[in-house]
Amino acid sequence: MTCPNCQKEIVEYSNFCSYCGARQAEAAAANRLGPKRLMRSSTDSKIAGVCGGLAEYFGVDSGIMRIAMTLITIASGFVPGILFYIVAWVILPVAPAPYSQMVSPAAAGMGPASPAH
């Protein structure tokens, strides 16, 4: 496997490059071992990420999942659908945010100092 940051050859299942220290987010996600886990989405959420997580799990568009959940809730008489959503909100863990969306030191105000006025 090649590090996308420094272009040096590294160990296949590395999370970080041993040369430059860059995180290998794509490699870690692609080489994830084990079954798929049902989680609430941390990136595609309108209320709690339940429909976004279900859409990611089943591999469908989140808009389609939201429409399906709305129709199921209406067809079931509202209470079972709403109860399912609340239970899923409480029980399902939130998926970790992708590395690219984490705050960088420059964005957090820890970058180069701005001139004092």
Protein Blocks (a to p, Z undefined) as FASTA:
>chain_A
ZZfklopacdfklcbdfklopacfklmmmmpgcjddddddfklcfklommmmmmmmnopa
fklmmmmmmmmmmmnoommmmmmmmmmmmmpccddddfklpccfklnopaccdddZZ
